[in-house]
Amino acid sequence: MKSKINSKKIIILMTVLVILLTHLPFHFAYGSETSELAPESQNDPSLGVERNATITFETSPSEGGRPSSIPHITPPGGSLLYTISANPNQGFRFVRWELINGWNASIGNLNAETTSLTISTGGPIGPPVHETITIRAIYERVYNLTFQSSPNAGGNPRADKAILAQGETTTIHANVSNGYRFVQWELVSGNTTIANRTSQSTFITMGAGDSSIRAVYEQITHSVSVQANPTIGGNPTVSASSAAQGATINLNANPAVGYRFDNWQFLTQNGATITNSNLANTSLRMGTGPVSVQANYERLQQGSVVVRYVDEEGNEIAQSDILTGFSGEAYRTEAKEIEGWELLVAPENATGVFTNVEQIVTYTYRKNQQLWGTVPWEYDEATKTIHLYGGIGGSVPEAPWKSHSEVETIIVTNEVFLPENSASLFNGARQLESIEGVGNFNTSKVTNMDEMFARTSALKELDISQWDVSNVTSMSHTFAWMTNLRKLDVSQWDVSNVTTLTHAFAWTSNLVDIDVSQWNVGKVSSMSNLFMSSFSLTELDLSNWDTRNKDIRGMFYLASRLSSLKLGKETVIGNTSLRTIVPTAEYTGRWVLEESLDSSVRTITFENSNEFMANYDGNHPGTYVWERSRPEELVAALEPLSDQSTAITGWMTEVTDSRTITYQNTAGQTVSVTKESPRIKWGDYQDADQRIRQFEIPLAENERLATDTEVTLTVAKPSVETTGDLTIDEKVIKGIDYTAKHFTLERKKLEGLTSEAELHELILKESQATAHDVLTQDDRSQEIKIVATDLTKDEVDDGTYFATFQVGNKAYQFTIGIDVSSKIHHLKVSIPTKMVFESLYQGEETNREFVSPDYEIRNHSDLSVDTYVNQFIVEDDAGVTLLREDENPLDHAPLQEGQPKKFSDIKQPLLELQLMSNETKISLYGRRSEQRLAQVAPYSSVPFHLTGRFYGPYPKWISESDNEQGGYYQDSFVPTYRMILRFVPR
């Protein structure tokens, strides 16, 4: 097996601070119970003299610290030498050492926290020496002194010393900010005594415990005054009569009638500035002292007012009038009476005053509204919309949409009483898509609704559930040919006076849901072809209908999907033209009683539709359905989802007793969408029998699914025999995949940047940051933004910085390193451009482990260079899967029941691949994070090589005598990888 690794010569730089810690062993003792012998090396066996000492520490107070000693090696016969340290505890300060006993001992500096201890032993000759030394470390408790500022911007109070003992004094300073004056000191907490509370610098005496002192300041304000020039030219005002330095106040010129404001002029400035001296209403920023401003005005000349009379589109419908007068004088205009027009909008500037510029006053008119009966109406040609404004409707032929058959929308603003004879009222309005406010139609006096909505084939929805139809006697063809109507709520209609329902719902080919179960059809004599060609109807409840002695011919003619009928004792269906059920793998062709309405438990079966129509006599009322050949199999599926999805989509069995879709959103809410929810939007059918249908549940605006949660879809249909309820789970995955690389930036590139935006653009470009939607593969790279970085466009030192990116919300944040260097021009490194490794089949066994030849990175610079594997890219895997770090190859072997997995079970080519130097071993696989390879000293080189192990089937060698090389490989794997290195000067 052969492979190549091509490494682009990308030089990336980084600086690293290496800290070497030297750990020195030492011993210490503290308290009165710990002692220590001098080091063994201080004895001189050749002279026979043993010298040692026991050092005991006392502390005052006992919690003040932990004194310790460290012995030193001294020449034979010399004095014993130690270093002693007070080691005060938090909240204490060392004061002095006291030698309690040990006449031959001396302390180098009694006041030093760390000092020397010398023990005289009398020389190398004499008896053995053992000294016992007791030393006391004296401490005193200290307390913290902190400050507050009021307000914060008033100053920066400080003390000469911030840690003091009780009774100790120090000087405190107010450090007043510009534009403020010091007022006083306030003791916030503690028992500290302040010598002079009103002095900016005074001394305090520390009490027992921590103390906090507040410095109180006040802002320095200056007076502001304005005057007019000339004095009758206006009444200038200022929003404040005094303000602090840097404060902003408003100036208002308020010119008098007949005068125009010219400009603002400083009489006394003291560093103040005006935002725009030519604006009558502007702002002033205070300087360092009082300010006086003058508003200059000039007399206005004669002006004019043009009065225009136009329609809604701005076209003139009458001659304009011109009024003239001096600036400041009042004018008044009035609307004209224009025949055939009525005033729509009166202008706000109908009255006013003349100015030195021409003014225009516009009166807008509209044509007198047309009437349908007493109902005013208008037609908008642009939107093809008719507006009805309320009243008593006229005759059907005079209805506005009869003269505007292209109308798409009717808006009923107020209550409109429909005529008694409303037959064919909307008949033929084929482009009518919606009637907004259809509930504002009052139908209480209507008696005839024949063909009322016939042939309104573009209408999909019609909310007429609250209509009063109690006086209607005829509904022939009322909804006929409404081919796009899907749902119609007429369940509460009172049809007790209706005598004919002939073709009332005929040719409503998309109507899937209608409830007429509570209709009183006692007076109806004809129901012929009532549901004719209602192709989408699947079920009807007629259990309360009395159809005996009525004309019911063709009632269900061509209602080809009607597979469930709920019939009562008086509901006979002879001659209704029920569809013949063709026996299939799913249906037997018979009608069966599924749910009885009486106490009968008999199984009622009709062999076919003809027998059902002929023999049903009302003795066994209930719900009759097509008999299934086998249990119904429920179907459901969810399409992949991510936390970027805006809708939940999939497909499922449409007709079920229950269905629930449950999900969790990022707000922490668990949401359940049930069967009747209007959020479920149905799409196309997925099967020939039109049982399985696409659906979509749009999420609310800004609502998103929570990552790693489950969306659950459950469907059930206990009313019929099924193969079982069905539950589908789909995990919400992270929806955005992103990547960005560590990089090195030449410090000089920062010098030309002028804004933070340019800096962010540079970082995004150098890091090669990309992002895309996991499900749609849409590129999201343009949405990546930098939310945090410690790199600035200002002068920075060489070093390592960071940048945190975000794409979408906070769930998609990632951080990279940025190495800034000014030493790029010093760097010169050479690397191999190609690395090859191979492993060949050898007889019975395969050479599965391999090592490549050594390659080297050579540093030609006078700087040390760190080498990093920045990227590893699989350019052509040749069918070989790279194993990730710590990944077990046996996980890829198939599981055989009762048998342990073996390497020989692996059926796909797998490869463990590592890059090794003297310092480290790096596992190589796609999209791994950056890792350090080695450091190369100045003018030297570092060797590195590839190692690996192959698993799975191996290409075999086929011997062939005619072949020049004695044979050939039956197959070979030649994957190609690319490795990008970066080099960081140290």
N, C-alpha and C positions, 0 to 999 in steps of 0.2 A: 504494500500500500504506500502510495506516495502522496505528499502534500506540500504545499508551498505556503509560506507566510511572507507577504510583502509588507514592509514597514515604510510608511512615508516618513520623510525626514522632517518631522515637525518638532521644532525646538521650543520647549515650554519651560519656563523658569520659575524657581521658587526659592525662598530663603528659609532656613530652619535654624533656630537657636538650640544648640545642644548644651545642656547643663550637666556637668559631671559632679556628682556628689561624692565627697570623701567622707567616709564614716569612721570616726575615731572612737575606739572603746574607752570608756571611762566609768568610774564608780563614784557615787555620792552617798552621803548619809545626812539625815536631818532629824529634828526632834531630840528627845533625850534617851531614846532607846536604840539608836543605831550607831554602830562603831565600825571602824575600818582599819585593817592592818596596812602598813606600808607595803609596797610591792616587794615580791620576793627578791628581785634583782638588787635591792638595796642592802642585802646581807652580803658579807664578804667571807665566804667559807675559808679562803686561804689564810685569813688572819684570825679566824676562830671567833670573830666578834659578831654577835647578833644584835641588830638595831631595828626596833619597830616602835610604832606608836598607835594608840587608840584615841580617835577624835570623836568627841560627842558634841552635838549641837543642841542649843536651846533657842527657842523663839519667843519674843515678847512683842505683841501678844501672840498666843499660840497659833492663831489662824493667819498670822501676818505673812508667812512665806515658808519655803522649803529649802533651807541652806544645804549646800553640798560641797564635797571636796574631791579633788583629783590629785593623786600623787605623781611625782616626777622622779625619774631615775637620776640618782646623784652618784658622783665618784665614790669609791670606797673611802670610808673614814670621814666623809663630809657630812654636813647637816642634812636632816630630812626636809624635803621641800614639797609643799602642796599649793594648789590653787583652790581658794575657797570662793564660793558664789552664794549670794543672799537669796536669789530667786524669789522676789516678792510676789505674792498672790495678787489677783485682780482686786483693785480697790485699796491697795496698800503701797507704801513707798518706803524703801530702805532708808534707815537713819545712820546707824553706826554699828561697829562690832565691839563686843566686850569680852576680854579674856578672863574667864572665871577662875581657871586653875591651869597650871602648867608653866612653871617658872622658867623652863628652858625654851619656851615658845615665844615667838614675836609675830605680830600681824603687820604686814607691810603698810597698809593705809586703812586706818580704822573707819574712815568715812567712805571708802570705795565699795561699791556693790560687789565687784569682783577684785580680789587682791591676793597677795601671797601670804602663806603661813610657813615660817621657818622654825624647825625644832633642832636645837643644838644637842649633839650626842657625846661631846667630850673627846672626839678624835677616834682613830682606828684602834687604839690600844686600851685595854681596860676590860672590865667586866661587861656582860651583856646589858644592853640598854633597852628599856621599855618605858615609854612615856605615855601618860594619860592626860589628854588635853580636853578641856571643856570651854566652849565658845558660845557666847550668846549673840544672836542677831536681833537688833532692835528695829521695829517697824512703826510706822504711824499710818493711820487710816486716812485716805484722801477721797475727795468727792469731785464730781464733774460739774462744771459751770457751762450752761448752754444759753443761747440767746434766741429771741424772736423779734420780728420787725412788724410794726403796725403803722401804715400799710407796708406790704412786703417791699414795694419799690422805694420806700422812704430812705433806706440806708442799709448798711451792712455792719451791725454792731459786733465788736470783738473785744477780747481781753488779752492782756499780756500773758497771762497763764490761764489755762482752761481746766487744770487739775490741781486742786489745792487741799490742804489739810484744814481741819477746823481751827479757826482763829487766824489763818494765814490771810494776808491781804494781797490784792493785785489791782492794777488800774484797768478800767473798762473805757472803751471809746465808741462814740455813736457812729462815726463815719457816714455823715449825712450825704445823700445823693443830690445831684443838681436839681433845682426846682423845689426842694423841700427844706424845712427848718426843723430842728430838733425841739421837742416839747418836754419830755420827761422820761425817767426810768420807772418801770413798774416791776415789782417782784411777783412773778407768776407762781413760783413754788420754792420751798426751801426756807431756811432760817438765816439767809445771808443779809448782812447789813450794808446799805448803800449810803455812802457819806453825803453826797449831794445829788438829789434826784433830778435837778434841773440843769446840771452841768454836763456838757457833751463828753468831757473826760473827768472821771472821778475815780476814787478807789472804793473797793468793797472789802468787807471782812467775811470770810467764809464761815457758815454755820455748820451744824452737824447734819450731813446729808446732801444729796445732789440739789442743785439750785438752777432755776430758769429765770432769766430776766428779760423783760420786753422793753425795747426802745420804741417810744411813741414819737411819730413825726407828723407834720401837717404840710400840705402843699402850699406853695407861695402863689398867690393870685395877683393879677393886675387888672386895673379898670379898663373898660371898653366903652367908648362913646361914639355916636354918629350924629351928623348934621346934614341938612339939605342945602343945595346951592342951585338955583335961588331958593329961598326959604319956602316959597309957595309952590315949588316944583314937585313936592312930594312929602311923604312922611316916612323916612327910613327908620327901620327898627333893627335891633340886634337881639338874638335869643338869650343873651346873658350879659349883665352889666359888668361882670368881672369873671376872669378865668385864669387857670394856671398856664405856665409855659408849656407849649405843645398841644394845648387843648384846641378843639375845633368848635367854633360857634357859627351860627347862621346869620347872614345879612339879607334883609329884604328891603328893596327900594321903595315899593308902594308909590309909584308916580301918581300925581294928582291928575284930575280930568284936564285934558288939553296939554299935557306934558308927556314927554317920552324920556325914559331913563337913558343916560349916556354912558357913564362909567363911575367906578369907585376910585377915590383918591385918598392916599394916606396923608393926614396932617401930622400925626405922630406915629412912627412905625415901630422902633425898638426891635427890629428883627422879625416882625410879624409878616405873614404872606397871605394874599387873597388868591383863592383857587382860579377864578376867572373874573377879572375886574370889569369885563364888559357885560356880564350877566346880571340882571336885576335881582335874581335870587341865587346867591352863591354862598361860599363858606370862607371863614378866616381862620388861620392857624396862628395862635398866640406866640409872641416872642418873649423877650426877657424883661419887658417893662410895659407901662400903660400904652394903650393904643387909641388913636382918634382917627376916624374915617369920615370922609365927606362923600355924599351921593350927589353927582352932577346930573342935571336935567336940562332938556331943551324944549322950547315951545313947539307944539304940533301944528301942521298945516291942515287944509281942507281935505276931507276924505270922501269916499263913495261906498254905497252898498248896492250890489246887484241882486235882484230878487228873481229866482228862476222857478219854473213850474214844469216838472218832468214826471215821466212814468217810472215804473220800478226798474227799468233798465237804463235810466238816465236820459232818455230821449225827451226833448222839449215838446210840450203839448200846448203851450201858450206863449205869447211874447213876453220877454223878460222886462221888468221895471228897474229903473236906476234912481236911487235916492242919493242926495249929496248933503254935506254938512261939515262943520268944523270939528276937528278932533276933540273928543270929550263930550260933544253934544249927543243927546239921546235920539235914537230912531225907533220906529215901530212899523212892522209889516203885517199884512193880513193875507190869508189864502183867498184865491179867486174861486168863484163858482164857475166850473167848466162843465158844459153839458156832456153827459155820458161818462163822466168821471167822478170819482169820490175821493176825498182826501184820505190818504193812507198814513202819512207820517208828517207831523208838524215839526219844523226844525227847532232845535234848542236856542238858536240865535235869532229867533223871530223878532225879538226886541234886544236892544243893546245900545252902544255908543259908537260914534264914528271914530276912526283912527286914521293915521296918515297912510295906511295901506288899504287897498280895495278889499272889501269883504263880500262874501257870497252867501246868500240865504236861499236854501233850496226847499221847496214844497214838493212832496212826492205823492202822486195820485195812482189809483188803479181803476180799471174799468169797473163800472157798476156790476156787482155780482149777479149771476144768473140764478133762477129759482127753479127747483123741482117741487111743485106744489108750493109749500111755504119754506122749503129747505134751501137756504143759500148754498151754492156750490161753486167750485172753481176747478179748472184743469191745468196742471203743470205739464206742458209738453216735454220739457227736458227730462223729467223723471217719470213721465207717463202715469201721473198720480191724480186721482180725483179726491177732493176734500169735501165732505158733507158737514154742515155746521149746525144741524138740528132743526126740527120742525116736523110738519106732516107731509109725507111724500105724496107726489102726484101719481099719475097713471104710469103703468109699466112702459108704454112706448116713449114717454117723455123722460125716462130715467137717463141721467147724464151719460152712462156708459153705453147707451144705445147709439149715441152720436159719436162716441169715442171708443170704438170696439177694440182699439189697440191698447187700452188701459191695462196696466200691470198691477197697480195697487189702488185700493180704495181705503180711505181713512175716514172713519165715522167719529167725529169729534164729540158730538152731543147726541141726545136721544132723537131718533128718527122713527116716526110711526109709519109702518109699511101699509100699502093699500090693501083693502079687503081682498081684492083679486090680485094676488101676487104671482099668478101663473107666468112662467117664463121670465121672471124678473131679471135673472142673471144669465139666462139661456144664451149660449153662443159667445160669451166673453172668454174666448179660448186662450187669450194671453194673460188673463187675470191670475196672478200668483198669490196674492194675499188680500184679505179684508181685515184691516186693523180696526179694532173696536167693533167687531161684528156683534158683540153683545149689546151694543147701544141701539140696535134695531129692535123696535117694539112690535111684536107680532100678535099682540093680544086680539086685534080685530081681523086678522087674516083668516079667510075661509078656504081659499084655493091656493095650493102650493104646487100645482102640476108643473113639472119641468122647471121648477124654480132655479135649480143649479145645474140643469142639464147642459152637458157639453162644456163645462168649465174645466177643461182637461188639464190646465196648469196648476190648479189648486191642490196643494198637498195637505193642508191643515184647515180645519173649519171648526172653531169653538162656538157652537150654537147650543151648548148643553143647557143653558138657562132660558131658552126661548119658551114663550107661552104659546102653545099650539092647541089649546083646549077648544078653540072654535073652528079649527080646520076640519073640513069634511073630505077633501080630496088631496091625495098625495101621489098621483100617478106620475111616474118618471121623475120624481123630485130630485134624485141624485144620479140619474142615469148618465152614463158616459163620463163620469168623473174618474178618468183612468189613472190619475196620479194620487188620488185620495187614499191614505193608508189607514187612518184611524178616525172614527166618527163617534162622538159621545152623544147619543140621544136616549140614554138609559132612563132619564127622568121625564121624558115627554109624556104628556097626557093626550093620547090619541083616541080617547073614548068616543069622539064624534066623527072619526074618519070612516068613510064608507068604501074607499077604494085605495089600494096600495099597489096597483098594477105597475110592474117594472120599476118600483120605487128605488131599488138599489141595483138595477140591472147594469151590466158592463162596468161596474166598479172593480176593475181587474186587479188593482193593487190593494184593495181594502182587506186588511188582515184581522181587524178587531172591531166588532160591533156588538153591543149588548141591547137586545130588544126583549129581554126575558120578562120585564114587568109591563110590557105594553098590554093594554086592554083593547083587544081587536073584536069585541063583541058585535060592533055595528058594521065591521068590514065585510063586504060581500065578495070582493074580488082581490085575490092576492096573486093572480097569474103572473108568472115570470118575475116574481118579487126579487130573487137573488140570481137571476139569470146571468151567466158569464162572470160571476164573482169568483174568478179563478183562484184568488189567494185565501179565501175563507176556508178555515180548517174545522171550525166548530161553531155551533149555534145552540142557544138555549131557547126552545119554544115550549117549555113545559107548562107555561101558564096560558098558552094560546088555545082557543077553541076554533078548530079548522073544519069542523063538521058542517056539511051543507054550504060550503064556500067554494068559490072558484079558485082552486089551487094549482091549476094546470101549469106545468113547466116551472114551478116555484124554484126548483134547484137545477134547472137546465144549464148544463155546461159549468156548474160549480164543481170543477173536477177535483179539488183537494178537500172537499167537505167530508171529513172522516169521523166526525163526532157530532151526534145529534141527541140533545136532551129533550125527550118527549113526555107530555102529560097524558092524563086519561082522556082528554078531549082533543088531543092533537093527533089527527089522522093525516097520513102523508100519501095516500093513493094518488097516482097520476101527477106526482111532483117532479118526475124525470130525474130521480137520483141517478148518479153515474154508476155504470156497471163497474164493479171492482175486478180488475184483471188479476188473477192469481199470480203472485211473484214469490221470490224467495223470502220476502218479508211479510206479505199478506196472503191470506187464504182465499180471499174473494167473498167472505161471509161477513154479515153483521152480527155482533154479539152484544148482549146486555152486560155492560161493564159495571154499572152502579145502579141498583134498583131504588126506586122512590117509595116502595111499599115494603111490607114485611116478607115479601116473597124471596126465597133463596134459590129458586129454580134457575138453571142455566138456560137462557133463551138464546137461540141461534137461528138466523135466517140465512139460507144457503146463498142468496144473492140479493141484489138491490131490488129486483122485481118482486121477489117473494116478500121482502121487507115492506115495500110499499103496499102490496096487496093484502098482507096478513096482519100487519100491526093494527090492533083494534083498541088500544088503550088499556088493555087488561094488565099489562106489565110495564108501567111507566118507569122511565129511568134514562140513563145515558147509554146510547148504543154507539159502538165504535167498530171500525174495521178490525177484524180479527187478525192478529199477527201470527205469522208462521213460526216464529221463534221469539225468544225474549229480545226486547229492543236493546241494542248496545248504545249506551251514551258515549258521546265523543266530546272531548275538550282539549284544547292546547293553548299555551301562552307563547307568544313570540319573545325572543330575548329582550331583556330589560336592563337598563343601566340607570344610575342616578342622574343622568342627563335626559332621560326619556320624558316626553311631554304627554304621553298617552300610554295606556295599557291596551295592547291589541292581541288578537288571537282568533280562534274560531271554536264553536261548540254547538251541540244540539240545541236548536232554537226552541222547540216546544218541550218544556220541562215543568215540573211542579215547583221546583225551587232552584235557584242558582245564586251563589254568593261569591263575590270577588273581594278579597280582603288584602289590604296593603298598609304599610307604615310609611309616613312621610317624614321629612326632615324636621318638622315641628314637633315630632314625638307623638303624633296622633296615629291611632289605629283606625282606619276607615274601612267600612264594609258597604259594598254596593250590592243591593239585592235585586230580585227579579224585576220588580216594577219600576226600578229607578229610571228616570228620564236621562240619566248620564250615559246609559248604554246606547250607543249608536250602531245600528245594524248595517252591514254591507252586503256583499254578494254571497250567493249560495255556493257551497263547495262540492255539492254532489247532485246527481241527476234527480234524486227524489226530493230535493230542496228541504232537507232536514238539517243539514249542518251549514252554519252561516258564520261569516266573518263578523267580528264586532270590534268596537273601539270605545274606550272609556277615557275621554280627555281629562287631564289633570287640571286643577284650578290654576289661574294665573299665578306664577311664581311658586307653585307647589311642585315639589320634586320627591321622588322615592328615596328612602333612606338606604345608604350603601350597606350591602351584606345582609339585608333583610329578605324575607320571602314574600312573594305575591302568591296568594292561594286562590285557586278557582275550584269551586265545588258545585257539581250539578247532581240533581236527584229527581227521580220521577216515580214515587211510590204508587201512583195511581194505575200504573200498568206494570206488567212483568218485564223487568230489565235484567241485564247481566250484572247489575249492581251500581250503586252510587259511584261517582268518579271525582277524585280530588287530584288536582295538578298543582305543583309548586314550581315556581321559577325564581331563582336567586337574582337579586339586584346587584349587578357587578359595578365596579368603578368604571365610569363612562369615558374617562379621558386618560389617554396614555401620553406620557410626556418624557422628555429627556433633555439634558443640558450637560455640558462638559466643563470640568475645571480648565482654566486657561491662565496663561501668563501674559501680562500687559506691560509693554514698554512704558516706563514712567513718562517719557516725553509725550506720549499720546494724550495724556491728561492736560497738558499745558494749553492746548488749543481749545478746550471745551469752555463754553460760555454759559451753559445752563445745566440744571439737573436732568432735564429731558434728554440732552445730548449725551450725558454720562450714561443714562439708562439705555439709550439706543446703542451705545458702544458696547455695553456689557452684554446685551441681548445678541448682538451680532457676533461677538467673539466667542460666546458660550455655545453658539449653534443650537439655541433652545428651540425645540419643536414640540407640538402637541397635536393630537387628532382624536376625534370621537371614535371610540372602540367599535360601536355598532354601525354607524353610518360611514365611517372613514373620512368624514369631513375634516378639513384642515382647520385646527383651532389655534395655530401658531400666532396669529395676529392678536389673539386675546391675552397672550402672556404679558404680564406686567411685573415690575419689580416693586415689592412691598417693603423691603428693608435691605439696607446695605451700610456697611461702615466705611465704604470707599467714597471719597468726595472728589470734586473737580479741582479743589484747591491743592496746594502743595502738600504732598504726602511723602512719607518715608518708604524705603524699600521694605517689603514685608508681605504677609499673607492677610487678605481681607475676605469678606464673604458677601454674597448677594442671595436674597431669598426671593424666588419667583412665585407667582400665583397665576393659575389659569382657572377661570370660573370662580368657585367659592373657596373658602379656607381649607376645604378638604384636599385641595390640589395645590399644596405649597411644597417647594423643594429648594434646597440650598446648595450652592456650589462654592468652591474656593477660587479666589483670584489672587495671583501672585504678581505683585508690582516689582519691577526690577529696573535699575538704571545701568545694568552691567551686560546687557545683551551683546553689545559690540565686542566684549571680551571673550565671548563664548565661541568655541570651535570644537565640534564633536563629529566623529565619523562612526557610522553604523552599517551593518550589512543590509543590503537591499533585498535579499532573498534568503530564506531558511528552508531546508528540505529535510524531511524525515521519511523513512520507509521501513516497512516490515513485510517480510516475504514468507510465503508458504514453504515449509521445509519438511518434506516427506510425510511421515505419519502425523507429526505435530506441527502446529502453526506457531511461528514466532510472534507471540501476542504482545510481548513487552519489547519496547524499543527505546533507544537513546540516539539523538541526532549528534552530528559532529559539534564541536565547540565553535561558537562564534564569539565576537568580542565587540565591546563598545570602547572606543579609544577617545580619551580626552586630550585635546591639543591646547588646552587653555591653562592659564596660571591660577584658575579657580577650581575648587572641588565642585563636582556636578552630581546632583541626585537624579536618578533615572526612574521614571514612573511609566507603567503600562496604562495609558490614558483610555484607549478604546481597543476592543477586540471585535472584529466584524466578520461574520460568516458570509463570504461572497458566493460560495458554491459548496453545499454540504455533501453533494454526490451520494445522497441517501444515507449518510452517516450522522447519527445523533450524538452531539457532544454532551457528556454527563456534567452536571453542575457539581460544585464542591460538596462533598459529603453525600452525594446521591448514590444509592445502592443500585448497581446494575441488575440485581435480581428482581428489583421492582418491575422490570420490563419483561420478565419471564412469565409465561402463562401459568395460572394456578391449576395444578392437577390434584384432584381430591385424594387425600390420604398420602400424598407424595411430597417430600421436601423439594424445594426449588434447587436446580443445579445450573451452573453456568452454561452447560451444554443445551439447556432448554431455551436459551435466548435465541430468538429467530430474526432479530433485526440488528444491523451493524451499530455498535455503540463504541464510543471512544472517550477514554480519560486522557486529557492532554494538559501537560504542565510546562511552564517556563521556569527554569531553575538558574539561579546564580549562587555565588558563594554565601549570600546572605539569606536568601528566601526561596520559596517555591510558590508559584502562582498558578492556580487552576484557570484554564482558559475556556470560556464559553461566551455565547452571545450576550451582550448587554450587561456585562459585569461592571462593578464599580472600579474606579481607579485604584491602583495598588503600587506601592513602592517596590522597585526591582533591586537596585543597588546604588551605592555611591562610588563615584570614580574620582580618584585623587588627581591633582594636577599632573599633566604630562604622563599619564599612565593609562592602563586599560583594565577592563573587567570581563572575564569570560562568562558566557551563559549558553544554555543549550535546551533543547526540547526533550521531554520524556513522556511516555504514555503507555497505555495498555488498551488493546482492542478486544471487544467481545462480539459474539455473534458469528454467523457464517462467514467463511473466509474464501476469497478467490483461489481457485486451485490451479496448479501448474499442469499443463497438458504436454507430455513429451511427444516430440515429433522429429524424427530423424532428418526429414527434408528441410526442416527449419534451420536457418543459419545459426540461431542461438540455441538450438536443440529443443525448442518447444515454445510455448506461449502460455500466458495466463488466461484462463477461461473467462475471467472478468477481473476488473480492477476498480478500486475506489481511489479517486484522485480529488479529494476535497481541497478547496482553496480558501485560505483565511487571510485577513489583513489585520495587522497590528500597528497601532499608532502609539509612539513613545513621546514623552515630553521630558525635557531636561531642565533642571532648576539649579542655577549657580548658587554656591554657598559663600 
